[in-house]
Amino acid sequence: MPKKLRELMKELEKAGFVDRGGKGSHRNYMHSSGVILTLSGHPGDDAKPYQIKLVKEKIKETLT
């Protein structure tokens, strides 16, 4: 069963990202270190493989 976007959103918020809102189904997340990420899709949608990879990369980026 694929991950849902709401799970990725929780991971980002747990890592210190803040939801800055967005238009329509887009959500803009920003970290205090200056890392920015935009996720598209509704929270109940299945996450696409590239979105899962991007979230992992951005969280790693904040740790370095």
C-alpha atoms as one frame of an Amber mdcrd trajectory, in Angstrom:
protein
   0.000   0.000   0.000   1.568   3.330  -1.078   2.106   6.176   1.353  -0.442
   8.972   1.456   0.520  12.615   1.106  -0.731  13.275   4.650   2.024  10.923
   5.891   4.670  12.927   4.031   3.221  16.134   5.487   3.505  14.695   9.008
   7.129  13.691   8.365   7.953  17.222   7.201   6.287  18.829  10.211   8.080
  16.407  12.549  11.390  17.456  10.930  10.658  21.125  11.668   9.051  22.281
   8.425   6.191  24.786   8.593   3.202  24.699   6.225   3.086  28.115   4.572
  -0.166  27.377   2.746  -0.620  27.334  -1.004  -3.102  27.537  -3.839  -5.476
  24.710  -4.557  -3.883  21.360  -3.890  -0.356  22.771  -3.465   1.307  23.113
  -0.065   4.492  25.099   0.504   6.745  23.993   3.346   9.663  25.967   4.716
  12.336  25.031   7.240  14.125  27.530   9.461  17.379  26.620   7.691  15.943
  28.064   4.452  15.001  24.779   2.757  11.771  25.103   0.754   9.555  22.337
  -0.635   6.238  22.329  -2.492   3.975  19.274  -2.448   1.080  18.964  -4.856
  -1.988  16.837  -4.280  -4.672  16.440  -1.661  -3.774  14.840   1.704  -5.691
  11.637   0.920  -3.952  11.105  -2.442  -1.294   8.436  -2.889   2.206   9.896
  -2.834   4.165   9.550  -6.056   7.627   7.939  -5.847   9.364  11.209  -6.747
   7.548  12.993  -3.901   8.688  10.412  -1.350  12.272  10.718  -2.602  12.137
  14.531  -2.569  10.840  14.668   1.012  13.642  12.361   2.195  16.246  14.498
   0.380  14.920  17.754   1.833  14.849  16.370   5.379  18.473  15.197   4.959
  19.366  18.642   3.625  18.213  20.249   6.870  20.442  17.941   8.910  23.675
  18.993   7.184
